[in-house]
Amino acid sequence: MDQIRREAASGAQPRPAANGASYVVLQVVLKEKFWGTGSGNLTELETAINAQAALGYRLHTISTSASGSKGLGGGDRIQATMVFERIT
């Protein structure tokens, strides 16, 4: 489980595509606010998109999936998977 968390956290880091590739796939895990509803950290998603755009990529596709609450203080999780296309 810890490995999955580390990979999800590192997935949001901007990076160039592998040699000869035109696409990069990143994931961002968003946690729902402790009180109320809605994501408490959509700026993390925005930051990941803007950082990848600064490397010369545009957002090609985004999909999301949600998981249930993790208990007191856990909040719901939303995983955003994004495919970026090289603009060059």
CYANA upper distance limits for C-alpha pairs under 8 A (distance plus 0.5 A):
  1 MET  CA      5 ARG  CA      6.92
  2 ASP  CA      6 ARG  CA      6.70
  3 GLN  CA      7 GLU  CA      6.63
  4 ILE  CA      8 ALA  CA      6.60
  5 ARG  CA      9 ALA  CA      6.62
  6 ARG  CA     10 SER  CA      6.58
  7 GLU  CA     11 GLY  CA      6.37
  8 ALA  CA     12 ALA  CA      7.70
  8 ALA  CA     27 GLN  CA      6.71
  8 ALA  CA     28 VAL  CA      7.02
  8 ALA  CA     29 VAL  CA      7.19
  9 ALA  CA     13 GLN  CA      8.39
  9 ALA  CA     27 GLN  CA      8.42
  9 ALA  CA     28 VAL  CA      7.41
  9 ALA  CA     29 VAL  CA      7.81
 11 GLY  CA     26 LEU  CA      5.54
 11 GLY  CA     27 GLN  CA      5.48
 11 GLY  CA     28 VAL  CA      7.09
 12 ALA  CA     26 LEU  CA      6.04
 12 ALA  CA     27 GLN  CA      5.94
 12 ALA  CA     28 VAL  CA      5.78
 12 ALA  CA     48 ALA  CA      6.35
 13 GLN  CA     26 LEU  CA      8.06
 13 GLN  CA     48 ALA  CA      7.38
 14 PRO  CA     26 LEU  CA      8.43
 14 PRO  CA     48 ALA  CA      7.18
 14 PRO  CA     51 ALA  CA      6.39
 14 PRO  CA     52 GLN  CA      5.57
 14 PRO  CA     55 LEU  CA      8.25
 15 ARG  CA     24 VAL  CA      8.14
 15 ARG  CA     52 GLN  CA      7.43
 15 ARG  CA     55 LEU  CA      8.07
 16 PRO  CA     24 VAL  CA      7.54
 16 PRO  CA     55 LEU  CA      7.53
 17 ALA  CA     21 ALA  CA      6.17
 17 ALA  CA     22 SER  CA      6.73
 17 ALA  CA     23 TYR  CA      6.42
 17 ALA  CA     24 VAL  CA      5.82
 17 ALA  CA     86 ARG  CA      8.40
 18 ALA  CA     22 SER  CA      8.44
 22 SER  CA     85 GLU  CA      6.30
 22 SER  CA     86 ARG  CA      5.69
 23 TYR  CA     83 VAL  CA      7.14
 23 TYR  CA     84 PHE  CA      5.97
 23 TYR  CA     85 GLU  CA      5.13
 23 TYR  CA     86 ARG  CA      6.61
 24 VAL  CA     83 VAL  CA      6.27
 24 VAL  CA     84 PHE  CA      5.66
 24 VAL  CA     85 GLU  CA      7.19
 25 VAL  CA     81 THR  CA      7.56
 25 VAL  CA     82 MET  CA      6.11
 25 VAL  CA     83 VAL  CA      5.05
 25 VAL  CA     84 PHE  CA      6.80
 26 LEU  CA     81 THR  CA      6.38
 26 LEU  CA     82 MET  CA      5.78
 26 LEU  CA     83 VAL  CA      7.08
 26 LEU  CA     84 PHE  CA      8.48
 27 GLN  CA     79 GLN  CA      7.30
 27 GLN  CA     80 ALA  CA      6.01
 27 GLN  CA     81 THR  CA      4.96
 27 GLN  CA     82 MET  CA      6.64
 28 VAL  CA     44 GLU  CA      8.15
 28 VAL  CA     45 LEU  CA      6.93
 28 VAL  CA     48 ALA  CA      8.35
 28 VAL  CA     79 GLN  CA      6.29
 28 VAL  CA     80 ALA  CA      5.71
 28 VAL  CA     81 THR  CA      7.17
 29 VAL  CA     77 ARG  CA      7.11
 29 VAL  CA     78 ILE  CA      6.20
 29 VAL  CA     79 GLN  CA      4.92
 29 VAL  CA     80 ALA  CA      6.79
 30 LEU  CA     39 SER  CA      7.07
 30 LEU  CA     40 GLY  CA      8.19
 30 LEU  CA     41 ASN  CA      6.76
 30 LEU  CA     42 LEU  CA      7.53
 30 LEU  CA     44 GLU  CA      8.25
 30 LEU  CA     45 LEU  CA      8.31
 30 LEU  CA     77 ARG  CA      6.09
 30 LEU  CA     78 ILE  CA      5.51
 30 LEU  CA     79 GLN  CA      6.69
 30 LEU  CA     80 ALA  CA      8.22
 31 LYS  CA     39 SER  CA      6.48
 31 LYS  CA     40 GLY  CA      7.01
 31 LYS  CA     41 ASN  CA      7.37
 31 LYS  CA     74 GLY  CA      8.49
 31 LYS  CA     75 GLY  CA      6.65
 31 LYS  CA     76 ASP  CA      6.34
 31 LYS  CA     77 ARG  CA      5.15
 31 LYS  CA     78 ILE  CA      6.92
 32 GLU  CA     37 THR  CA      7.14
 32 GLU  CA     38 GLY  CA      6.13
 32 GLU  CA     39 SER  CA      4.76
 32 GLU  CA     40 GLY  CA      6.00
 32 GLU  CA     41 ASN  CA      8.25
 32 GLU  CA     75 GLY  CA      5.55
 32 GLU  CA     76 ASP  CA      5.59
 32 GLU  CA     77 ARG  CA      6.63
 32 GLU  CA     78 ILE  CA      8.27
 33 LYS  CA     37 THR  CA      6.71
 33 LYS  CA     38 GLY  CA      6.80
 33 LYS  CA     39 SER  CA      6.11
 33 LYS  CA     40 GLY  CA      5.12
 33 LYS  CA     75 GLY  CA      6.92
 34 PHE  CA     73 GLY  CA      6.27
 34 PHE  CA     74 GLY  CA      7.77
 34 PHE  CA     75 GLY  CA      6.36
 41 ASN  CA     45 LEU  CA      8.07
 42 LEU  CA     46 GLU  CA      6.95
 43 THR  CA     47 THR  CA      6.42
 44 GLU  CA     48 ALA  CA      6.71
 45 LEU  CA     49 ILE  CA      6.83
 46 GLU  CA     50 ASN  CA      6.65
 47 THR  CA     51 ALA  CA      6.48
 48 ALA  CA     52 GLN  CA      6.77
 49 ILE  CA     53 ALA  CA      6.68
 49 ILE  CA     59 LEU  CA      7.67
 50 ASN  CA     54 ALA  CA      6.69
 51 ALA  CA     55 LEU  CA      7.29
 52 GLN  CA     56 GLY  CA      7.43
 52 GLN  CA     57 TYR  CA      6.35
 52 GLN  CA     58 ARG  CA      8.00
 52 GLN  CA     84 PHE  CA      8.17
 53 ALA  CA     57 TYR  CA      5.16
 53 ALA  CA     58 ARG  CA      6.09
 53 ALA  CA     59 LEU  CA      8.22
 56 GLY  CA     86 ARG  CA      6.54
 56 GLY  CA     87 ILE  CA      6.24
 56 GLY  CA     88 THR  CA      7.69
 57 TYR  CA     84 PHE  CA      6.23
 57 TYR  CA     85 GLU  CA      5.73
 57 TYR  CA     86 ARG  CA      4.89
 57 TYR  CA     87 ILE  CA      5.84
 58 ARG  CA     84 PHE  CA      5.87
 58 ARG  CA     85 GLU  CA      5.90
 58 ARG  CA     86 ARG  CA      7.08
 58 ARG  CA     87 ILE  CA      7.05
 59 LEU  CA     82 MET  CA      7.51
 59 LEU  CA     83 VAL  CA      6.67
 59 LEU  CA     84 PHE  CA      5.01
 59 LEU  CA     85 GLU  CA      6.91
 60 HIS  CA     82 MET  CA      7.99
 60 HIS  CA     83 VAL  CA      5.93
 60 HIS  CA     84 PHE  CA      5.61
 60 HIS  CA     85 GLU  CA      6.33
 61 THR  CA     82 MET  CA      6.18
 61 THR  CA     83 VAL  CA      5.56
 61 THR  CA     84 PHE  CA      7.56
 62 ILE  CA     80 ALA  CA      7.20
 62 ILE  CA     81 THR  CA      6.14
 62 ILE  CA     82 MET  CA      4.88
 62 ILE  CA     83 VAL  CA      6.86
 63 SER  CA     80 ALA  CA      6.22
 63 SER  CA     81 THR  CA      5.87
 63 SER  CA     82 MET  CA      7.10
 64 THR  CA     78 ILE  CA      7.05
 64 THR  CA     79 GLN  CA      5.94
 64 THR  CA     80 ALA  CA      4.93
 64 THR  CA     81 THR  CA      6.73
 65 SER  CA     78 ILE  CA      6.15
 65 SER  CA     79 GLN  CA      5.82
 65 SER  CA     80 ALA  CA      7.26
 66 ALA  CA     76 ASP  CA      7.79
 66 ALA  CA     77 ARG  CA      6.22
 66 ALA  CA     78 ILE  CA      4.93
 66 ALA  CA     79 GLN  CA      6.82
 67 SER  CA     76 ASP  CA      6.56
 67 SER  CA     77 ARG  CA      5.86
 67 SER  CA     78 ILE  CA      7.01
 68 GLY  CA     75 GLY  CA      8.37
 68 GLY  CA     76 ASP  CA      5.75
 68 GLY  CA     77 ARG  CA      7.36
 69 SER  CA     74 GLY  CA      6.66
 69 SER  CA     75 GLY  CA      5.48
 69 SER  CA     76 ASP  CA      4.85
 69 SER  CA     77 ARG  CA      7.73
 70 LYS  CA     74 GLY  CA      5.05
 70 LYS  CA     75 GLY  CA      6.44
 70 LYS  CA     76 ASP  CA      7.17
 71 GLY  CA     75 GLY  CA      7.36
